Amino acid sequence: MNYKLFDSALLLILWLLFAFINPWFEELYWRGVLLDGLKKDWSKWFSIVYSTLFFVLSHPFMWGVFSIASKSYHLYIYLSLAGIVWAITYFKTKSLRWVIFSHFIVDIGNLTVLTFLNIYLPPTM
């Protein structure tokens, strides 16, 4: 179990804060603002591919410039699949509720803050 990696209360607080806040900002932009804006002029699938591409590219530049895990091709496969699934879910439900909830579960489960700080390295590293 990775709970031993949280050797300080600060890390635990940062992990929880990030997991609660990050999905709102990312999903409001990538699925809410961007997809809504693109679907007016472009096809649904082109909108999904475009928004997913930039969602994937944003992660190493915005979140993980110094993260060892962001150098793994596994991350980009995972982010691509997540971006596509979340975009389809948004189009199908016409709501960000389940997309934000799913993103929250992902951020809690993948130890995001610990990964960015190189405290936790995914098994493929």
LUMFIPA-869145 format. One line per 5 residues: number of its first residue (from 1); their letters; for each residue x, y, z of N, C-alpha, C, O. Coordinates in pm, 1 decimal. Layout:
BEGIN
NUM> A> X:Y:Z:X:Y:Z:X:Y:Z:X:Y:Z  ... $
# end
This chain:
BEGIN
1> MNYKL> 83.4:-118.6:0.0:0.0:0.0:0.0:87.9:125.0:0.0:194.4:127.6:61.7  42.7:225.8:-68.4:120.4:347.7:-83.0:91.0:453.0:23.0:144.2:563.8:16.1  8.5:420.6:119.2:-24.0:519.2:222.6:99.0:560.8:300.9:100.4:669.0:359.5  201.6:478.4:303.3:323.8:511.4:376.4:400.0:627.1:311.0:487.0:687.6:373.6  367.2:657.4:186.0:433.1:767.8:116.3:391.5:904.0:171.0:462.2:1003.3:154.0 $
6> FDSAL> 276.8:907.0:236.3:228.9:1032.5:295.2:292.4:1050.0:432.2:228.2:1031.0:535.5  419.4:1086.3:430.7:492.1:1096.9:557.5:473.3:1232.1:625.1:530.7:1257.6:730.9  393.1:1318.4:563.9:364.1:1445.5:628.9:218.7:1483.3:603.6:159.4:1446.5:502.2  164.1:1556.4:697.1:26.1:1602.3:682.9:12.7:1696.4:563.1:-91.9:1699.3:498.2  116.6:1772.5:533.6:113.6:1864.9:421.0:92.6:1790.2:289.0:12.4:1832.9:205.9 $
11> LLILW> 163.0:1680.7:269.6:145.3:1601.9:147.1:2.7:1549.3:135.2:-56.5:1552.5:27.3  -51.3:1501.7:244.6:-187.6:1450.8:244.6:-287.1:1562.7:209.7:-379.3:1541.9:130.7  -268.2:1678.4:267.7:-356.5:1792.8:240.5:-344.5:1836.9:94.8:-445.7:1862.0:29.4  -222.4:1846.5:43.6:-202.5:1886.4:-96.3:-266.3:1787.0:-192.3:-328.7:1826.8:-290.7  -251.2:1659.2:-164.5:-309.4:1553.4:-248.2:-461.0:1566.8:-251.7:-521.4:1561.9:-358.9 $
16> LLFAF> -522.6:1583.5:-135.5:-668.6:1595.4:-129.6:-717.9:1725.1:-193.7:-816.2:1724.3:-267.7  -650.0:1836.0:-165.5:-689.2:1963.6:-227.0:-679.8:1956.6:-379.3:-770.3:2001.2:-449.9  -571.8:1901.5:-428.0:-554.4:1889.7:-571.9:-665.6:1803.8:-632.3:-723.3:1839.5:-735.1  -695.1:1691.6:-568.7:-797.9:1601.3:-621.1:-936.5:1664.7:-619.7:-1019.4:1633.2:-705.1  -962.7:1752.9:-525.0:-1093.3:1818.8:-518.5:-1103.4:1939.2:-612.5:-1211.4:1967.2:-664.6 $
21> INPWF> -993.8:2010.2:-634.8:-997.5:2133.9:-712.4:-965.8:2112.5:-860.7:-1036.5:2164.9:-946.7  -862.5:2037.7:-890.8:-816.0:2020.7:-1027.9:-923.5:1972.9:-1125.8:-933.8:2030.3:-1234.2  -1003.5:1871.9:-1094.1:-1104.2:1826.7:-1191.6:-1200.5:1936.5:-1234.4:-1243.4:1938.8:-1349.7  -1234.9:2026.8:-1144.8:-1325.7:2135.7:-1179.5:-1264.9:2225.4:-1286.3:-1328.9:2255.6:-1387.0  -1141.1:2267.9:-1263.7:-1077.3:2357.8:-1358.9:-1050.8:2289.9:-1493.4:-1080.1:2345.9:-1599.1 $
26> EELYW> -995.3:2169.6:-1488.1:-964.6:2101.2:-1613.5:-1090.3:2067.9:-1692.6:-1095.8:2093.7:-1812.8  -1189.5:2012.3:-1628.7:-1309.2:1971.7:-1702.1:-1393.1:2090.5:-1747.1:-1452.3:2087.1:-1855.0  -1398.9:2194.4:-1666.3:-1470.5:2314.0:-1710.7:-1407.7:2371.7:-1837.0:-1478.2:2421.0:-1925.1  -1275.1:2365.3:-1845.4:-1210.0:2418.1:-1965.3:-1211.8:2318.2:-2081.2:-1268.3:2346.8:-2186.7  -1149.8:2200.3:-2062.0:-1129.9:2107.3:-2173.7:-1261.3:2051.7:-2228.0:-1277.7:2042.4:-2349.7 $
31> RGVLL> -1352.7:2015.5:-2143.2:-1479.4:1960.5:-2191.3:-1586.9:2068.6:-2200.0:-1662.0:2072.3:-2297.5  -1595.7:2154.8:-2102.0:-1699.6:2257.0:-2101.8:-1676.5:2366.0:-2204.7:-1748.1:2372.3:-2304.7  -1579.0:2451.0:-2182.8:-1555.2:2567.0:-2269.8:-1508.0:2524.9:-2409.1:-1566.3:2566.2:-2509.3  -1404.1:2443.8:-2415.8:-1344.6:2410.6:-2545.3:-1438.2:2326.7:-2632.3:-1462.6:2360.8:-2748.0  -1490.3:2217.5:-2577.2:-1579.8:2133.5:-2657.8:-1705.6:2208.4:-2698.6:-1751.3:2194.7:-2812.1 $
36> DGLKK> -1761.5:2286.5:-2609.1:-1880.4:2365.0:-2644.4:-1850.3:2463.6:-2757.0:-1932.2:2482.8:-2847.0  -1734.1:2525.3:-2751.8:-1696.5:2620.2:-2856.2:-1667.6:2553.1:-2989.5:-1702.2:2606.6:-3094.9  -1604.4:2436.2:-2985.6:-1567.0:2366.5:-3108.3:-1686.5:2303.5:-3178.8:-1692.0:2301.2:-3301.7  -1780.5:2253.5:-3102.9:-1890.2:2178.2:-3164.7:-1981.1:2266.8:-3250.4:-2059.7:2215.9:-3330.3  -1970.7:2397.6:-3234.3:-2051.6:2488.4:-3316.5:-2005.2:2488.8:-3461.8:-2086.9:2501.5:-3553.0 $
41> DWSKW> -1873.6:2475.0:-3483.7:-1818.1:2485.0:-3618.5:-1759.0:2354.6:-3672.2:-1743.3:2339.0:-3793.3  -1726.3:2261.5:-3583.2:-1657.9:2139.4:-3625.2:-1743.7:2017.9:-3592.8:-1839.1:2026.4:-3515.5  -1708.6:1905.2:-3652.9:-1780.4:1781.5:-3623.0:-1750.4:1739.2:-3479.2:-1651.1:1780.6:-3419.4  -1838.1:1656.7:-3426.7:-1821.9:1609.4:-3289.1:-1688.8:1535.7:-3272.2:-1617.2:1559.2:-3174.9  -1655.2:1446.9:-3365.9:-1533.1:1367.4:-3350.9:-1407.3:1451.3:-3366.8:-1308.8:1429.0:-3296.5 $
46> FSIVY> -1409.4:1546.7:-3457.7:-1292.8:1634.0:-3471.0:-1275.7:1717.0:-3343.8:-1163.2:1739.1:-3298.8  -1385.0:1762.2:-3286.8:-1380.7:1837.1:-3161.3:-1321.3:1752.1:-3049.4:-1240.0:1799.9:-2970.3  -1362.8:1626.0:-3043.7:-1311.4:1534.5:-2941.0:-1161.5:1514.2:-2958.1:-1086.6:1521.8:-2860.7  -1117.0:1488.6:-3080.2:-973.9:1464.6:-3106.2:-892.3:1590.5:-3075.8:-786.9:1582.3:-3012.6  -939.9:1704.8:-3119.8:-868.6:1830.9:-3098.0:-855.2:1861.5:-2948.6:-745.4:1890.2:-2900.9 $
51> STLFF> -965.2:1855.6:-2875.6:-959.5:1887.8:-2733.1:-875.8:1786.0:-2656.4:-804.1:1821.6:-2562.9  -885.2:1658.8:-2696.4:-805.9:1555.1:-2630.0:-657.5:1573.8:-2656.5:-575.9:1556.8:-2566.0  -622.0:1608.5:-2778.8:-481.4:1630.4:-2812.3:-420.3:1738.0:-2723.0:-312.0:1718.9:-2667.8  -488.3:1849.1:-2709.1:-433.6:1957.6:-2627.1:-445.7:1929.3:-2477.3:-365.1:1978.8:-2398.6  -544.7:1850.9:-2437.4:-554.4:1804.1:-2298.6:-430.8:1720.9:-2265.4:-369.6:1739.2:-2160.1 $
56> VLSHP> -394.4:1630.2:-2354.7:-277.3:1543.9:-2333.8:-149.8:1627.6:-2331.0:-66.7:1611.4:-2241.7  -134.5:1716.0:-2427.5:-13.0:1798.3:-2434.5:1.5:1893.9:-2316.7:113.0:1930.4:-2279.4  -108.6:1933.7:-2259.3:-101.4:2028.3:-2146.9:-39.3:1966.3:-2022.4:22.2:2036.9:-1942.5  -54.4:1837.2:-2005.1:-10.1:1775.4:-1880.1:140.1:1781.2:-1854.9:180.8:1821.6:-1745.9  223.4:1743.0:-1949.6:366.8:1753.6:-1917.3:413.7:1898.5:-1905.8:506.6:1927.1:-1830.3 $
61> FMWGV> 350.9:1990.3:-1979.3:394.0:2129.7:-1975.5:337.4:2204.5:-1856.1:404.3:2289.8:-1797.7  214.7:2172.5:-1820.6:148.9:2247.1:-1713.5:172.8:2182.9:-1576.4:195.2:2254.1:-1478.5  168.5:2051.6:-1568.4:173.4:1985.7:-1438.7:304.5:1914.2:-1411.6:353.9:1917.5:-1298.9  361.3:1850.2:-1511.2:470.8:1759.7:-1480.5:601.4:1786.9:-1549.9:667.8:1692.8:-1593.3  640.8:1911.0:-1562.0:765.5:1942.1:-1631.4:883.4:1869.5:-1567.6:973.1:1823.0:-1638.0 $
66> FSIAS> 883.8:1859.8:-1437.5:994.7:1794.9:-1368.0:959.9:1655.0:-1317.8:1040.3:1590.7:-1250.3  843.0:1609.8:-1350.3:798.2:1479.0:-1305.3:856.2:1368.6:-1393.1:843.0:1372.5:-1515.5  919.4:1271.7:-1331.1:975.2:1158.1:-1404.4:864.6:1080.8:-1475.0:884.0:1032.7:-1586.6  750.2:1068.8:-1411.6:638.7:993.3:-1469.7:589.0:1054.8:-1600.0:536.2:983.1:-1685.0  604.5:1185.4:-1617.6:556.0:1248.8:-1740.5:644.9:1218.8:-1860.6:613.9:1260.4:-1972.2 $
71> KSYHL> 753.4:1148.2:-1839.4:840.1:1106.6:-1949.3:799.7:969.9:-2004.5:858.8:922.6:-2101.5  701.4:907.4:-1944.7:658.1:774.3:-1986.4:549.7:783.4:-2093.7:455.4:861.6:-2081.3  563.8:704.0:-2197.8:461.2:702.4:-2302.0:329.5:648.0:-2248.6:223.8:675.9:-2305.1  334.6:570.7:-2140.6:212.1:517.5:-2079.4:118.1:630.6:-2037.4:-3.8:619.8:-2050.7  176.2:738.1:-1987.0:96.9:853.3:-1944.2:15.5:909.5:-2060.3:-101.7:943.6:-2044.0 $
76> YIYLS> 77.2:918.9:-2176.1:9.9:979.4:-2291.1:-99.8:888.7:-2347.1:-201.6:937.3:-2396.3  -79.4:760.7:-2339.8:-184.9:666.4:-2380.5:-303.1:679.5:-2284.4:-418.3:690.6:-2326.4  -272.7:677.8:-2156.3:-377.0:688.3:-2054.6:-453.4:820.4:-2066.9:-576.5:821.2:-2063.8  -381.5:931.6:-2080.8:-447.1:1062.7:-2093.1:-531.8:1071.1:-2219.6:-639.2:1131.2:-2218.4  -484.8:1011.5:-2328.1:-562.3:1011.4:-2452.4:-693.4:936.2:-2434.6:-799.5:984.1:-2474.6 $
81> LAGIV> -685.3:818.5:-2374.5:-807.6:740.0:-2351.1:-902.7:813.2:-2256.8:-1023.2:819.1:-2281.2  -848.1:868.5:-2149.8:-932.5:941.1:-2054.7:-997.1:1062.2:-2121.7:-1116.1:1087.3:-2102.4  -920.0:1137.3:-2200.0:-974.1:1254.6:-2267.2:-1086.3:1220.0:-2362.6:-1186.7:1291.0:-2368.7  -1070.8:1111.9:-2437.0:-1174.9:1068.8:-2530.8:-1299.4:1023.6:-2456.0:-1410.8:1063.4:-2489.9  -1280.1:940.5:-2354.2:-1394.7:889.3:-2276.6:-1468.2:1004.9:-2208.8:-1591.2:1009.0:-2210.4 $
86> WAITY> -1395.3:1097.5:-2149.9:-1460.6:1210.0:-2081.9:-1533.9:1301.0:-2180.7:-1640.3:1354.1:-2148.9  -1477.2:1319.0:-2300.5:-1545.1:1401.2:-2401.1:-1674.3:1333.5:-2447.9:-1777.7:1399.0:-2460.8  -1668.1:1203.8:-2472.9:-1788.8:1130.3:-2514.6:-1893.0:1133.5:-2403.9:-2011.6:1153.1:-2430.2  -1848.9:1114.2:-2280.4:-1941.2:1119.6:-2166.4:-2007.7:1255.9:-2157.5:-2127.8:1265.4:-2132.5  -1930.3:1360.9:-2177.9:-1986.2:1496.0:-2174.5:-2090.0:1515.2:-2285.0:-2197.5:1570.2:-2260.9 $
91> FKTKS> -2057.6:1470.1:-2405.1:-2153.4:1483.3:-2515.1:-2280.4:1402.4:-2489.9:-2390.8:1448.5:-2518.7  -2264.3:1282.3:-2436.3:-2380.5:1195.0:-2413.5:-2470.0:1245.6:-2300.6:-2592.5:1242.9:-2312.3  -2409.0:1291.6:-2191.5:-2487.6:1331.8:-2074.0:-2524.5:1480.0:-2076.2:-2615.9:1522.5:-2005.4  -2453.4:1558.8:-2157.7:-2471.9:1704.3:-2161.4:-2450.5:1768.6:-2023.7:-2509.3:1871.4:-1990.3  -2364.1:1703.5:-1946.2:-2334.5:1750.4:-1811.2:-2189.1:1718.7:-1777.9:-2134.2:1618.2:-1823.0 $
96> LRWVI> -2128.0:1805.6:-1698.7:-1990.9:1780.8:-1652.5:-1987.1:1704.8:-1520.1:-1879.3:1670.3:-1471.7  -2101.8:1678.8:-1462.0:-2108.4:1616.1:-1330.3:-2028.4:1486.1:-1323.2:-1942.0:1471.4:-1236.8  -2056.3:1392.3:-1412.9:-1990.4:1261.6:-1406.4:-1846.0:1268.2:-1455.4:-1761.2:1190.3:-1411.7  -1819.4:1360.1:-1544.8:-1682.6:1377.9:-1592.7:-1594.6:1432.3:-1479.8:-1483.2:1384.1:-1458.9  -1644.3:1531.4:-1408.1:-1569.2:1587.5:-1294.6:-1552.1:1481.5:-1185.5:-1443.8:1468.2:-1128.4 $
101> FSHFI> -1657.7:1406.7:-1156.9:-1648.1:1301.8:-1055.1:-1545.0:1195.7:-1095.1:-1463.9:1153.0:-1012.9  -1549.0:1154.5:-1220.1:-1452.5:1055.7:-1268.4:-1309.8:1108.8:-1260.9:-1218.4:1036.1:-1221.9  -1290.6:1233.1:-1297.5:-1157.8:1294.7:-1291.2:-1109.4:1301.5:-1146.1:-991.3:1280.2:-1118.7  -1199.4:1330.6:-1054.9:-1165.5:1331.0:-912.3:-1116.6:1192.6:-868.3:-1014.2:1181.2:-800.8  -1189.0:1089.0:-906.3:-1150.0:951.0:-871.0:-1011.5:920.1:-927.0:-929.3:858.8:-858.9 $
106> VDIGN> -985.9:961.6:-1048.9:-854.6:938.9:-1110.1:-745.6:1011.4:-1032.1:-641.0:953.4:-1003.0  -769.5:1138.2:-998.1:-667.3:1214.9:-925.7:-642.1:1159.1:-785.7:-529.1:1163.4:-737.1  -744.1:1107.9:-721.8:-724.6:1044.8:-590.3:-645.9:914.8:-606.9:-553.0:887.2:-531.1  -683.9:836.7:-705.6:-623.5:704.1:-722.7:-482.2:703.5:-775.7:-406.6:610.2:-748.6  -444.7:805.9:-851.1:-310.9:798.7:-910.4:-204.5:876.4:-832.9:-93.5:896.0:-882.4 $
111> LTVLT> -237.4:919.7:-714.1:-140.1:987.1:-626.7:-71.7:1103.0:-699.1:50.8:1114.8:-697.8  -152.1:1187.8:-761.6:-104.4:1292.9:-849.5:5.0:1380.2:-788.2:111.3:1395.9:-848.3  -18.2:1435.9:-672.8:80.1:1526.4:-612.1:210.2:1452.5:-583.3:318.4:1506.5:-606.3  200.8:1331.1:-534.0:321.9:1253.1:-505.7:396.8:1219.1:-634.2:519.7:1211.2:-634.4  323.5:1199.2:-742.7:386.6:1170.9:-871.4:456.4:1295.3:-925.5:568.4:1286.3:-975.7 $
116> FLNIY> 391.7:1410.8:-915.9:453.5:1534.7:-962.5:580.8:1565.3:-885.6:675.9:1620.0:-941.5  582.9:1530.4:-758.1:698.8:1557.7:-673.2:803.6:1446.4:-679.4:904.9:1452.2:-609.6  779.4:1346.0:-762.2:868.6:1229.3:-779.9:886.0:1149.4:-650.2:987.6:1082.6:-630.8  787.1:1156.8:-562.8:788.4:1075.0:-440.8:737.8:935.6:-475.0:784.6:835.3:-421.2  640.8:932.1:-566.0:585.5:804.1:-613.4:616.1:790.4:-761.7:588.0:881.5:-839.5 $
121> LPPTM> 673.0:678.2:-801.1:695.2:649.3:-942.1:607.1:531.6:-980.0:611.4:427.4:-914.7  527.0:547.2:-1085.3:441.0:436.4:-1127.4:524.4:311.6:-1156.9:642.6:323.3:-1189.3  465.0:192.7:-1146.2:538.6:68.3:-1161.9:616.1:54.4:-1292.8:716.0:-17.5:-1296.7  574.0:119.5:-1397.3:642.6:108.6:-1526.4:768.7:191.6:-1534.6:839.8:186.2:-1635.0  797.8:268.6:-1430.5:913.4:358.3:-1434.5:1040.1:281.9:-1402.5:1148.5:340.1:-1400.9 $
# end
